[in-house]
Amino acid sequence: MKFNWKSPEKEMSEKLKKACIDFEYELRPKITKFLLERLDTECCGDLTCFYFDVDLNSGWVGIGSETPQEYIDKIQVDFDNEINGNLNFSALAS
């Protein structure tokens, strides 16, 4: 799985880079569990075909367009509620 960090700044500060790493450590297990519960064995196996866009302004995590459409169709409905509804984005906001 790959995260695309969307930032209005061309260069992220060291503090923001660290916050992104910390936030990714929070995201990965939640998204992995979410995907495995919904896709079982029908996904790409090691989850490398999944891309997620993280908007650093809003704290919103979206499914990246690079993700195969068949998987987007299967998870889109629940993704926003399950993932975005349960995140602590405050570390990036400061």
LINGIHU-V244865 format. One line per field, one symbol per residue. ss: DSSP state (@ for helix, = for strand, . for the rest). Layout:
# LINGIHU-V244865
ss->???
This chain:
# LINGIHU-V244865
ss->.=====.......@@@@@@@@@@@@@@@@@@@@@@@@@@...........=====.....===.....@@@@@@@@@@@@@@.@@@...@@@@.
